[in-house]
């Protein structure tokens, strides 16, 4: 177990957290059980340290309990978000300018929250394209959700500027191919044929700022801690989806599930 923890930074970090929580708990228990130690932090810390060293097997158990508790909390938060979803559907399904694709009167709307620095978002693009090609009655609404870096925010601003010029999808695909650097944005803008002067004004506009802020607020309410995240029909989904995953969710929405 020790070797695995050292080789896995996430596991090691969780172990440190578990150790800290366990130490704090033992500290409190010893204070309560041994009043004579009250106020003598050094003695209590020595007792806690010795106990953990003598019983290191409690650390993996504490880490597991911590992970289980965090997973339960996350699941409850996501369940609550699903229950609250209906009140946000109108806003979610209203695209910013031309940031949408497919059938404008489609019977199922797929809302995609994406970040241009996200590899999982990039991996989901073929599935979206295949869904659009095979399903003439679906509508995609793209929501810019830059959460990974400042480059993500800049890229999102330019994507919304492209949406205002009716060139969102070409820019969107080109930027995922080029990457959200200054050079990548310039290449995507050229490929999409953007009016650069007009786009630069849009990038700095209040409308674009308001859209990104609104998307972050929606994402927080819907417990979207990463990208891609989706609203398909009336269902919240998290993580990358291939064509089949998207098609199954669309079918479920049509069946009212």
C-alpha positions as CSV (number, residue, x, y, z in Angstrom):
1,X,0.0,0.0,0.0
2,X,2.8,2.4,0.8
3,X,4.4,2.0,-2.6
4,X,1.1,2.6,-4.3
5,X,0.5,5.8,-2.4
6,X,3.9,7.1,-3.2
7,X,3.5,6.4,-6.9
8,X,0.0,8.0,-7.0
9,X,0.0,11.7,-6.2
10,X,-3.8,11.8,-5.8
11,X,-3.8,8.9,-3.4
12,X,-0.9,10.4,-1.5
13,X,-2.7,13.7,-1.2
14,X,-5.8,11.9,0.0
15,X,-3.6,10.0,2.5
16,X,-2.3,13.3,3.9
17,X,-5.8,14.7,4.2
18,X,-7.0,11.5,5.9
19,X,-3.9,11.6,8.3
20,X,-4.7,15.2,9.1
21,X,-8.3,14.6,9.9
22,X,-7.5,11.5,11.8
23,X,-4.9,13.4,13.8
24,X,-7.3,16.2,14.6
25,X,-9.9,13.6,15.7
26,X,-7.4,11.9,18.0
27,X,-6.2,15.2,19.3
28,X,-9.8,16.1,20.3
29,X,-10.5,12.7,21.8
30,X,-7.4,12.8,23.9
31,X,-8.2,16.3,25.2
32,X,-11.6,15.1,26.3
33,X,-10.4,11.8,27.8
34,X,-7.4,13.2,29.6
35,X,-8.1,16.6,31.1
36,X,-4.6,16.7,32.6
37,X,-3.3,17.1,29.0
38,X,-5.5,20.1,28.3
39,X,-3.4,23.0,27.2
40,X,-0.3,20.9,26.6
41,X,-0.4,20.6,22.9
42,X,3.1,19.1,22.6
43,X,2.1,16.1,24.8
44,X,-1.1,15.5,22.9
45,X,0.6,15.7,19.6
46,X,3.2,13.2,20.8
47,X,0.5,10.8,21.8
48,X,-1.3,11.2,18.5
49,X,2.0,10.7,16.5
50,X,2.9,7.6,18.4
51,X,-0.5,6.1,18.0
52,X,-0.5,6.6,14.2
53,X,3.1,5.2,14.0
54,X,2.1,2.1,16.0
55,X,-1.1,1.6,14.0
56,X,-0.4,2.7,10.4
57,X,-3.0,0.3,9.1
58,X,-5.7,2.9,10.1
59,X,-4.5,5.3,7.4
60,X,-5.8,3.3,4.3
61,X,-9.1,2.8,6.2
62,X,-9.4,6.5,7.0
63,X,-8.6,7.4,3.4
64,X,-11.2,5.0,2.1
65,X,-13.8,6.4,4.5
66,X,-12.9,9.9,3.4
67,X,-13.3,9.1,-0.3
68,X,-16.6,7.3,0.4
69,X,-17.9,10.3,2.3
70,X,-16.8,12.7,-0.4
71,X,-18.4,10.5,-3.1
72,X,-21.7,10.4,-1.1
73,X,-21.7,14.2,-0.8
74,X,-21.0,14.7,-4.5
75,X,-23.8,12.3,-5.4
76,X,-26.3,14.0,-3.2
77,X,-25.3,17.4,-4.7
78,X,-25.7,16.0,-8.2
79,X,-29.1,14.5,-7.3
80,X,-30.2,17.9,-5.9
81,X,-29.0,19.5,-9.1
82,X,-31.0,17.1,-11.2
83,X,-34.2,18.0,-9.2
84,X,-33.5,21.7,-9.7
85,X,-32.8,21.3,-13.4
86,X,-36.3,22.1,-14.8
87,X,-36.1,25.7,-13.6
88,X,-32.9,26.3,-15.6
89,X,-33.9,24.6,-18.8
90,X,-35.1,27.7,-20.6
91,X,-31.8,29.5,-20.0
92,X,-29.8,26.4,-20.9
93,X,-31.5,25.9,-24.2
94,X,-31.2,29.5,-25.3
95,X,-28.0,29.7,-27.3
96,X,-25.7,32.8,-27.5
97,X,-26.1,34.2,-31.0
98,X,-25.0,31.4,-33.4
99,X,-23.5,29.0,-30.8
100,X,-25.8,26.1,-31.9
101,X,-26.1,23.5,-34.5
102,X,-28.6,21.0,-35.9
103,X,-32.4,21.4,-36.3
104,X,-33.6,24.7,-34.8
105,X,-36.9,23.0,-34.1
106,X,-35.4,19.6,-33.0
107,X,-37.4,17.6,-30.5
108,X,-34.4,17.1,-28.2
109,X,-31.8,19.7,-27.3
110,X,-28.3,18.6,-26.3
111,X,-26.6,21.3,-24.2
112,X,-22.8,20.9,-24.1
113,X,-20.7,22.8,-21.6
114,X,-17.1,22.7,-22.9
115,X,-13.6,24.2,-22.4
116,X,-11.1,24.5,-25.3
117,X,-8.3,23.3,-23.1
118,X,-10.2,20.1,-22.2
119,X,-9.0,16.9,-23.9
120,X,-12.2,15.1,-23.0
121,X,-14.2,17.8,-24.7
122,X,-12.0,17.4,-27.8
123,X,-12.6,13.6,-27.6
124,X,-16.4,14.2,-27.6
125,X,-16.4,16.2,-30.8
126,X,-16.6,13.2,-33.2
127,X,-19.6,11.9,-31.3
128,X,-21.4,15.3,-31.6
129,X,-20.7,15.4,-35.3
130,X,-21.9,11.9,-35.9
131,X,-25.1,12.6,-33.9
132,X,-25.8,15.7,-36.0
133,X,-25.2,13.7,-39.2
134,X,-27.4,10.8,-38.2
135,X,-30.2,12.5,-36.3
136,X,-32.0,15.2,-38.2
137,X,-34.2,16.1,-35.3
138,X,-31.6,17.0,-32.7
139,X,-30.4,20.4,-31.7
140,X,-27.0,21.2,-30.1
141,X,-26.5,24.3,-27.9
142,X,-22.9,25.0,-27.0
143,X,-22.2,26.7,-23.7
144,X,-18.7,28.2,-23.3
145,X,-17.5,27.0,-19.9
146,X,-13.8,28.0,-19.4
147,X,-12.6,26.5,-16.2
148,X,-9.1,25.2,-16.8
149,X,-7.0,28.3,-17.6
150,X,-6.9,31.9,-18.6
151,X,-6.2,30.7,-22.1
152,X,-9.6,28.9,-21.9
153,X,-11.3,32.2,-21.0
154,X,-9.7,34.0,-23.9
155,X,-10.7,31.2,-26.3
156,X,-14.2,31.2,-25.0
157,X,-14.5,35.0,-25.6
158,X,-13.3,34.5,-29.2
159,X,-15.8,31.7,-29.8
160,X,-18.6,33.9,-28.7
161,X,-17.4,36.6,-31.0
162,X,-17.5,34.0,-33.8
163,X,-21.0,33.1,-32.8
164,X,-22.0,36.7,-33.2
165,X,-20.7,36.6,-36.8
166,X,-22.5,33.3,-37.6
167,X,-19.3,31.4,-37.9
168,X,-19.2,29.5,-34.6
169,X,-19.0,25.9,-35.7
170,X,-16.0,26.4,-38.0
171,X,-14.2,28.4,-35.4
172,X,-15.1,25.9,-32.7
173,X,-13.7,22.9,-34.6
174,X,-10.6,24.8,-35.8
175,X,-9.7,26.0,-32.3
176,X,-10.0,22.5,-30.8
177,X,-7.6,21.4,-33.6
178,X,-5.2,24.3,-33.0
179,X,-5.4,24.6,-29.3
180,X,-6.4,27.7,-27.2
181,X,-3.1,29.6,-27.6
182,X,-2.8,33.1,-29.2
183,X,-1.5,31.4,-32.3
184,X,-4.3,28.8,-32.2
185,X,-7.0,31.5,-31.9
186,X,-5.5,33.5,-34.8
187,X,-5.4,30.4,-37.0
188,X,-9.0,29.5,-36.1
189,X,-10.2,33.0,-36.7
190,X,-8.6,33.0,-40.1
191,X,-10.0,29.6,-41.0
192,X,-13.5,30.7,-40.0
193,X,-13.1,34.0,-41.9
194,X,-13.8,36.2,-39.0
195,X,-13.9,40.0,-39.3
196,X,-11.0,40.5,-36.9
197,X,-11.7,44.1,-36.0
198,X,-15.3,43.3,-35.2
199,X,-14.3,40.2,-33.3
200,X,-11.8,42.1,-31.1
201,X,-14.6,44.5,-30.1
202,X,-16.9,41.6,-29.3
203,X,-14.2,39.8,-27.2
204,X,-14.1,42.9,-24.9
205,X,-17.9,43.4,-24.8
206,X,-20.2,43.3,-21.8
207,X,-22.4,40.8,-23.7
208,X,-19.6,38.3,-23.9
209,X,-18.6,38.9,-20.3
210,X,-22.2,38.4,-19.2
211,X,-22.6,35.2,-21.1
212,X,-19.5,33.6,-19.6
213,X,-20.5,34.7,-16.1
214,X,-24.0,33.3,-16.6
215,X,-22.6,29.9,-17.8
216,X,-20.3,29.7,-14.8
217,X,-23.3,30.4,-12.5
218,X,-25.4,27.7,-14.3
219,X,-22.5,25.3,-14.1
220,X,-22.1,25.9,-10.4
221,X,-25.8,25.4,-9.7
222,X,-25.7,22.1,-11.7
223,X,-22.5,20.8,-9.9
224,X,-20.5,20.9,-13.1
225,X,-17.0,20.6,-11.6
226,X,-15.4,19.8,-14.9
227,X,-15.9,19.5,-18.6
228,X,-17.5,18.3,-20.7
229,X,-20.9,18.4,-18.9
230,X,-24.2,17.9,-20.6
231,X,-27.9,18.6,-20.3
232,X,-29.7,16.2,-22.7
233,X,-33.4,16.6,-22.7
234,X,-34.1,16.9,-19.0
235,X,-31.1,14.9,-17.8
236,X,-27.8,16.0,-16.4
237,X,-24.7,14.1,-17.5
238,X,-21.0,14.5,-16.6
239,X,-17.9,13.5,-18.6
240,X,-16.9,12.6,-22.1
241,X,-19.5,10.9,-24.4
242,X,-19.0,9.2,-27.7
243,X,-21.7,8.9,-30.3
244,X,-23.4,6.0,-28.7
245,X,-23.5,7.6,-25.3
246,X,-25.1,10.7,-26.8
247,X,-27.5,8.8,-29.0
248,X,-28.7,6.7,-26.0
249,X,-29.3,9.8,-23.9
250,X,-31.2,11.4,-26.8
251,X,-33.3,8.3,-27.2
252,X,-34.0,8.3,-23.4
253,X,-35.1,11.9,-23.6
254,X,-37.5,11.0,-26.5
255,X,-38.9,8.1,-24.4
256,X,-39.5,10.4,-21.5
257,X,-37.0,8.6,-19.2
